[in-house]
Amino acid sequence: MQQTKSRHYPDGFTVSYEKYFIMRAEKGLSEADVAKLAGITPSMLSRWRRGISVPTPKTLHKIAKVFHCNVTDFFGKLPDAI
């Protein structure tokens, strides 16, 4: 299994690539499938996977629509913030 990344947002929250990865696997979608369905470029998801950047709130909203979930489903509390 590939390594997953999380990136930090303010107030001790993180946007978890791992949560996205699990949702994507459960739906049987490729990264290219998600990008197409969300109307974003595959490179946006690739940069997130590689830990280069994090999705903007607008992009997270588009991804959440693909999975019929809330944007907050991609968030988690950092261990030191719990």
Residue pairs with C-beta under 8 A, 6 or more apart in sequence:
2 21
2 49
4 16
4 17
4 18
4 21
4 49
5 17
5 18
5 48
5 49
5 50
5 51
6 14
6 15
6 16
6 17
6 18
6 76
7 14
7 15
7 17
7 48
7 51
7 53
7 54
8 14
8 78
9 15
9 54
9 75
11 81
12 77
12 78
12 80
12 81
12 82
13 75
13 76
13 77
13 78
13 81
14 75
14 76
14 77
14 78
15 48
15 54
15 55
15 60
15 74
15 75
16 74
16 75
16 76
17 48
17 49
17 51
19 73
19 74
19 76
20 48
20 63
20 74
21 49
23 67
23 69
23 73
24 30
24 31
24 34
27 67
29 37
29 66
31 42
31 45
31 46
31 49
32 42
34 45
34 63
34 66
35 41
35 42
35 44
35 45
37 66
38 59
38 62
38 63
38 65
38 66
39 62
40 59
40 62
40 63
44 53
44 55
44 59
47 53
48 54
48 55
55 63
57 71
60 71
60 74
61 71
63 74
64 70
64 71
64 73
64 74
67 73
